Amino acid sequence: METNTVNASVTPLRRAEDGGSTYRKPPVNIEAEQALLGAILVNNRAYEQVAEFLRPEHFADPVHGRIYNAIVKQVARGQQASPTTLQFFFERDADLAERGGHAYLGRLAASAITVINARDYGSTIHDLFLRRQLIALGEDTVNEAFEPDVEDSATGQIERAEQRLYDLATVGDYQGGFRDFTGVLTETIRMAEAAYKRDGKLVGLSTGLTDLDGLLGGLHNSDLIVLAGRPSMGKTALATNIAFHAAKNFRSETDEFGNTVVVDGAVVGFFSLEMSAEQLAARILSEEAGVPSDKMRKGQISNTDFDQLVHTMHELQRAPIFIDDTPALTVSALRTRARRLKRQHGLGLIVVDYLQLLSSANARGDNRVQEVSEITRGLKTLAKELEVPVIALSQLSRQVEQRDDKRPQLSDLRESGSIEQDADVVMFIFREEYYHSRREPREGTKEHQDWMEEGDKLHNIAEVIIAKQRHGPTGRALLHFNAMLTKFGNLAKENYLPEEPYG
């Protein structure tokens, strides 16, 4: 089929040929547009084949776009769209009049294709539209790079270009829609089979903490998990423990079709807005080597400790963890970098430390609640889009400190409405030992003796409270917490039974 050209909204690129200069024109196919419009005018059922993805602006010829738009409106009213019924729409259309007016609509109908081929023609029109948009995007990127604007950094331009590219790719993804229930059931059975064969019997990604996995069933793809707590409770430590466990156990294999399939664990993207990458790496190294991080910072380590650190470092280098410690990151930039990591390395888990340090693209200082709503909605959208779990850490308000029972509640979340609404899981980290240590009575009294005994019971014990879980029960999991190493682990306690459901 011959490919024709018309005026387009993009500037053609100059290309030297045979010592002279010619112009490359944007790709269009006028015959395909005419044939598809004719098919719809003859049989409106052809519109059903392309209605899901084809829009008026996708046509290269503006007149064809207006004709298609009139067809869409006519069909939406439940009326027949034909050359006769559309005549009224174009009686005063100068561009259509130049082509013969109503007679042109008749010629379109005469060039009709069959309903069966309508989707193929629509796909061709859509593909050529994307190509023209890609050309325009490339030209915009080049022109922006030439602009001498010192306030517009190269990094910012790259992020915008990536964002526009991804948006264009999303526009081009029209394979969604309804899925057959039988196919969905088959996929569900496959997930259950994979969980059955896996050591932990989990459908989701294991946290490495048995009781927590028992409540959550692991971390599930497309879920936004909010981990909240007051300062010094161990939010970052718990998130780091989970992230490293996932990366350490990462294992993939090639299936019979040559595709890489993740068998266990995950590639981790850790957005650390509070701590530097070096501090985070030092914490992980400390946890795994069993050497307190404060001794590492002060240089108070023995030769044995140093050898252990070096040995552990070599083991950790194999763990696929990627750390981004850019401060004051926007949700848009975070999304762009996560998509890039997904594309390049097969991202399987995202950790954001922490939510309140993010900012939205439309940040307004007078409405922080609305800004947090945009942030949580963006993180949930990202989890669903990339099909990975997203763990977002969150601070709690000070009202926790005003109660006798300082166990957190959903209402303690800062700007809690949107966080609670968008999150699939909300869990709180709580250590009674932290508060107990700050209530020490005077030594030598009976109260002090009772305080000591109570402290022994609380020593190294932490609670993770599942206050909301969209797909499962709420409850509590008890963990062991090593304050020296800021490391969480399974609680080895004689005759220990899981706690009753929370709330």
C-alpha positions in Angstrom: 0.0 0.0 0.0 1.3 3.4 -0.9 2.2 5.7 1.9 1.1 9.3 1.4 2.0 12.4 3.3 0.1 15.5 4.6 0.9 18.5 6.7 1.7 17.4 10.2 2.3 19.3 13.5 6.0 18.3 13.6 8.8 19.9 11.7 10.5 17.5 9.3 14.1 16.7 9.8 16.7 17.7 7.2 18.7 14.9 5.7 21.6 15.2 3.3 21.3 13.0 0.2 23.6 12.9 -2.9 25.4 16.0 -1.9 22.2 18.1 -1.6 19.6 18.4 1.1 16.1 16.9 1.2 13.5 16.7 3.9 12.2 13.5 5.6 8.5 13.7 6.1 6.6 12.3 9.0 5.1 8.8 8.3 1.4 8.7 7.4 -0.9 6.4 5.5 -3.8 8.3 4.0 -5.2 5.2 2.2 -5.5 3.3 5.5 -7.3 6.2 7.0 -9.7 6.4 4.1 -10.3 2.6 4.0 -11.1 2.5 7.8 -13.4 5.4 7.7 -15.2 3.9 4.7 -15.6 0.6 6.5 -17.2 2.3 9.6 -19.5 4.4 7.4 -20.7 1.3 5.6 -21.0 -0.9 8.8 -20.8 0.8 12.2 -19.8 -2.6 13.7 -16.3 -1.8 12.4 -16.0 1.0 15.0 -16.2 -1.6 17.8 -12.9 -3.1 16.5 -11.0 0.2 17.1 -13.0 2.1 19.6 -10.8 1.0 22.5 -7.6 2.6 21.3 -8.2 4.8 18.3 -8.8 8.6 18.8 -9.5 11.4 16.4 -6.1 13.0 17.0 -4.4 9.8 15.8 -5.4 10.5 12.2 -2.7 12.4 10.2 -5.3 14.1 8.0 -7.2 16.6 10.3 -10.3 16.2 8.1 -10.3 12.4 8.7 -9.9 13.1 12.4 -13.0 15.3 12.3 -15.0 12.7 10.4 -14.0 10.0 12.9 -15.0 12.3 15.8 -18.4 12.8 14.2 -18.8 9.1 13.8 -17.9 8.6 17.5 -20.5 11.1 18.6 -23.2 9.6 16.3 -22.6 6.1 17.5 -22.5 7.2 21.2 -26.1 8.6 20.7 -27.1 5.1 19.5 -27.7 6.5 15.9 -26.4 5.3 12.6 -23.3 6.9 11.2 -23.4 7.1 7.4 -22.6 9.6 4.7 -26.2 10.7 4.8 -26.5 11.1 8.6 -23.2 12.9 8.8 -24.0 15.4 6.0 -25.3 17.8 8.5 -22.1 17.8 10.5 -20.0 18.9 7.5 -22.3 21.3 5.6 -20.1 24.2 6.7 -16.8 22.5 6.9 -14.6 24.4 4.4 -11.8 21.7 4.3 -14.3 19.0 3.6 -16.0 21.2 1.0 -12.7 21.5 -0.9 -12.6 17.8 -1.2 -16.2 17.5 -2.5 -18.2 17.7 0.7 -20.9 15.0 0.9 -19.5 13.4 -2.2 -16.2 12.8 -0.4 -18.0 10.9 2.4 -19.6 8.7 -0.4 -16.1 8.0 -1.9 -14.9 7.0 1.6 -17.7 4.5 1.8 -16.9 3.2 -1.6 -13.3 2.5 -0.5 -14.5 0.5 2.5 -12.7 -2.6 3.8 -14.3 -5.4 5.6 -15.1 -5.4 9.3 -12.7 -8.2 9.8 -9.7 -6.0 8.7 -10.8 -2.9 10.6 -8.6 -3.5 13.7 -5.5 -4.1 11.5 -6.1 -0.8 9.7 -6.7 1.0 13.0 -3.5 -0.4 14.4 -1.6 0.9 11.4 -3.0 4.4 11.9 -2.2 4.3 15.6 1.3 3.0 15.1 2.1 5.8 12.6 0.7 8.4 15.1 3.1 7.1 17.7 6.0 7.4 15.2 5.1 11.0 14.5 4.9 11.7 18.2 8.2 10.0 18.7 9.8 12.3 16.1 8.3 15.4 17.8 9.5 14.2 21.2 13.0 13.8 19.8 13.0 17.2 18.3 11.7 18.8 21.5 14.5 17.0 23.4 17.1 18.3 21.0 15.8 21.8 21.1 15.7 21.8 25.0 19.2 20.6 25.1 20.3 23.5 22.9 18.6 26.1 25.2 21.1 28.0 27.3 19.0 27.9 30.5 21.3 27.3 33.5 18.4 26.6 35.8 17.3 23.7 33.6 19.9 21.0 34.3 20.7 18.2 31.9 19.6 15.7 34.5 16.2 17.4 34.7 15.9 17.3 30.9 16.7 13.6 30.9 14.1 12.9 33.5 11.5 14.8 31.5 12.4 13.0 28.3 12.1 9.7 30.0 8.8 10.7 31.4 7.5 11.7 28.0 8.8 8.5 26.5 7.0 6.4 29.1 3.8 8.4 28.7 4.0 7.8 25.0 4.6 4.1 25.5 1.6 4.0 27.9 -0.6 5.7 25.3 0.5 3.0 22.8 -0.4 0.2 25.2 -4.0 -0.7 24.2 -3.8 -4.4 25.0 -5.8 -4.0 28.2 -9.5 -4.5 28.7 -11.5 -7.5 29.9 -9.7 -10.7 30.6 -11.4 -14.1 30.3 -12.2 -15.5 33.7 -10.8 -18.9 32.7 -7.5 -17.4 31.9 -7.4 -15.5 35.2 -8.2 -18.7 37.1 -5.4 -20.5 35.3 -2.9 -17.8 36.3 -4.1 -17.9 39.9 -3.5 -21.7 40.0 0.0 -21.1 38.7 0.7 -18.7 41.5 -0.6 -21.2 44.1 1.5 -23.9 42.5 4.6 -21.7 42.6 3.9 -21.0 46.3 3.4 -24.7 47.1 6.8 -25.5 45.5 8.5 -22.6 47.2 10.2 -23.4 50.6 8.2 -20.8 52.5 4.9 -21.8 50.8 4.2 -18.1 50.2 2.5 -16.6 47.2 4.2 -13.2 47.9 7.8 -12.1 48.4 9.1 -13.3 51.8 10.1 -10.8 54.4 12.4 -13.3 56.1 10.3 -13.0 59.3 8.2 -16.1 59.8 5.4 -14.6 61.9 5.1 -11.6 59.7 4.9 -13.8 56.6 2.3 -15.8 58.3 0.0 -12.8 58.6 0.8 -11.2 55.3 1.4 -14.2 53.1 4.5 -12.4 51.9 4.6 -9.1 50.1 2.3 -9.1 47.0 2.8 -7.5 43.7 0.9 -4.3 43.0 0.5 -3.7 46.8 1.4 -0.5 48.6 2.6 -1.4 52.1 2.9 1.5 54.5 5.3 0.8 57.5 4.8 3.5 60.1 6.2 4.2 63.5 7.5 6.9 65.9 11.2 7.8 65.7 13.6 5.2 67.1 11.1 2.4 66.7 13.2 0.8 63.9 11.3 1.5 60.7 14.4 1.9 58.6 16.0 -1.1 60.2 13.0 -3.4 59.5 12.6 -2.1 55.9 16.4 -2.7 55.4 16.1 -6.2 56.8 13.3 -7.1 54.5 15.0 -5.5 51.5 18.3 -7.3 52.0 16.5 -10.6 52.6 14.7 -10.3 49.3 17.9 -9.3 47.4 20.1 -12.0 49.1 17.6 -14.7 48.1 17.2 -13.5 44.5 17.2 -16.3 42.1 16.1 -16.5 38.5 16.0 -19.2 35.8 15.1 -19.5 32.1 11.8 -21.1 31.2 11.1 -23.3 28.1 10.4 -20.2 26.0 13.7 -18.5 26.8 12.2 -16.0 29.2 13.9 -15.1 32.5 11.6 -16.0 35.4 12.2 -15.0 39.0 12.0 -18.0 41.2 12.7 -16.4 44.6 13.7 -13.1 46.1 13.8 -9.8 44.2 15.9 -7.1 42.7 15.5 -4.2 45.2 15.3 -0.4 44.5 15.8 1.5 47.8 15.0 5.2 47.8 16.7 6.6 50.9 15.6 10.2 51.3 16.8 10.5 54.9 20.1 8.5 55.0 22.9 8.6 52.6 23.7 5.5 50.5 26.9 5.0 52.5 25.1 5.1 55.8 22.5 2.6 54.5 25.2 0.3 53.2 27.1 0.5 56.5 23.9 -0.5 58.4 23.4 -3.5 56.2 27.0 -4.5 56.5 26.8 -4.1 60.3 23.7 -6.3 60.5 25.1 -9.1 58.4 28.6 -9.0 59.8 27.4 -8.8 63.4 29.6 -5.8 64.1 27.9 -2.8 65.8 27.7 0.2 63.4 28.8 2.7 66.1 32.0 0.7 66.5 32.5 0.9 62.7 32.1 4.6 62.7 34.5 5.1 65.7 37.1 2.7 64.3 36.8 0.6 67.5 37.0 -2.8 65.8 39.3 -5.7 66.3 41.3 -7.5 63.5 38.7 -10.3 63.8 35.9 -7.8 63.3 37.6 -6.3 60.3 38.2 -9.7 58.7 34.5 -10.5 59.2 33.5 -7.1 57.6 35.6 -7.8 54.6 34.3 -11.3 54.2 30.7 -10.1 54.6 31.3 -7.3 52.1 32.3 -9.8 49.4 29.0 -11.7 50.1 26.9 -8.6 50.0 28.3 -7.5 46.6 26.3 -10.3 45.0 23.0 -8.9 46.4 21.1 -6.9 43.7 20.2 -3.8 45.8 20.2 -0.4 44.1 20.2 2.7 46.4 19.1 6.2 45.4 19.8 8.7 48.1 18.6 11.9 46.2 17.0 14.2 48.8 13.7 15.9 48.3 12.8 13.6 45.4 9.5 14.1 43.6 7.1 11.2 43.0 7.5 11.8 39.3 11.3 11.5 39.4 11.0 8.4 41.6 8.6 6.8 39.2 10.9 7.6 36.3 13.9 6.0 38.0 11.9 3.0 39.1 10.7 2.4 35.6 14.3 2.6 34.4 15.5 0.1 37.0 12.7 -2.2 36.1 13.6 -2.0 32.4 17.4 -2.5 33.0 17.5 -5.0 35.9 14.1 -6.4 36.4 13.0 -4.6 39.6 11.0 -6.7 42.1 10.7 -4.6 45.2 10.7 -0.8 46.0 11.4 0.7 49.4 10.8 4.4 50.1 12.3 5.9 53.3 10.3 7.8 53.9 7.0 9.0 52.5 6.8 12.5 54.1 10.2 13.5 52.6 8.8 13.0 49.1 7.2 15.9 47.2 4.6 16.0 44.5 5.1 17.8 41.2 2.2 20.1 42.1 3.5 20.9 45.6 1.7 23.6 47.4 2.8 24.7 50.8 -0.7 25.6 52.0 -2.2 22.2 51.4 0.1 19.4 52.7 -2.8 16.9 53.0 -3.6 17.2 49.3 0.1 16.8 48.5 0.4 13.7 50.6 -2.7 12.4 48.8 -1.0 12.8 45.5 2.1 11.1 46.8 0.3 8.0 48.1 -1.8 7.8 45.0 1.3 8.0 42.9 3.0 5.2 44.9 0.0 3.0 44.6 -0.2 3.6 40.9 3.5 2.8 40.6 3.1 -0.5 42.4 0.3 -1.5 40.1 2.0 -0.3 37.0 5.3 -2.1 37.6 3.6 -5.1 39.3 5.9 -5.0 42.3 5.3 -4.4 46.1 6.1 -0.9 47.3 7.1 -0.4 51.0 6.7 3.2 52.0 7.8 4.2 55.5 5.8 6.8 57.3 6.1 9.0 60.4 3.4 9.0 63.1 2.0 12.1 64.8 3.0 13.0 68.3 -0.5 12.2 69.7 0.8 8.7 70.3 2.9 10.0 73.1 -0.1 11.5 74.9 -1.7 8.1 75.5 -1.0 5.6 78.2 -1.0 2.8 75.7 1.4 4.0 73.1 0.6 1.3 70.5 -0.1 3.2 67.3 -3.5 3.4 65.6 -4.5 4.3 62.1 -5.6 7.7 63.2 -2.0 8.4 64.3 -0.8 8.5 60.7 0.2 11.9 59.6 -2.3 13.1 57.0 -3.8 9.7 57.6 -6.9 9.9 55.4 -5.1 9.4 52.0 -2.4 7.0 53.4 -5.0 4.7 55.0 -7.2 4.8 51.9 -4.5 4.2 49.3 -2.5 1.6 51.2 -3.2 -2.1 50.8 -1.4 -2.9 54.0 -0.7 -0.5 57.0 1.6 -1.9 59.7 3.1 -0.3 62.7 6.4 -1.1 64.4 6.2 -0.8 68.2 8.7 -1.5 70.9 7.4 -1.2 74.5 11.0 -1.5 75.7 11.8 1.9 74.3 9.1 3.6 76.4 9.7 1.4 79.4 13.4 2.4 79.6 12.3 6.0 79.9 10.2 5.4 83.0 12.9 4.3 85.4 12.0 4.8 89.0 14.5 5.8 91.7 16.9 3.0 92.4 16.5 1.0 95.6 12.7 1.2 95.6 10.3 -1.7 95.1 9.0 0.2 92.0 12.5 0.0 90.6 12.7 -3.7 91.3 9.3 -4.2 89.5 10.5 -2.0 86.7 13.6 -4.2 86.3 11.5 -7.4 86.1 9.2 -5.9 83.6 12.1 -4.8 81.5 13.5 -8.3 81.4 10.2 -9.5 79.8 10.3 -6.7 77.2 14.0 -6.9 76.4 14.7 -7.3 72.6 11.0 -7.7 71.8 9.3 -5.7 69.1 5.7 -5.9 67.7 4.6 -5.4 64.1 0.9 -4.5 64.2 -1.0 -5.1 61.0 -3.7 -2.5 61.4 -5.1 -2.8 57.8 -4.8 -5.5 55.3 -7.0 -5.4 52.2 -6.6 -9.0 51.4 -6.1 -10.7 54.7 -6.5 -10.5 58.5 -5.2 -7.9 60.9 -3.1 -9.0 63.8 0.3 -8.8 65.5 3.6 -10.4 65.0 6.3 -10.5 67.7 9.9 -10.1 66.5 13.4 -10.2 68.1 15.2 -6.8 67.9 18.9 -6.5 68.4 19.4 -2.8 69.2 23.2 -3.0 68.9 22.9 -4.2 65.3 19.5 -2.6 64.6 18.5 -6.0 63.3 15.1 -7.8 63.4 14.8 -11.5 63.5 12.4 -14.3 64.4 11.6 -14.5 68.0 13.0 -17.7 69.6 10.7 -18.0 72.6 9.7 -21.2 74.4 6.0 -22.1 74.1 5.5 -19.0 71.9 2.1 -18.8 70.2 1.1 -16.1 67.7 -0.9 -13.2 69.1 -4.6 -12.9 68.8 -5.9 -10.7 65.9 -5.3 -7.1 66.6 -8.3 -4.8 67.3 
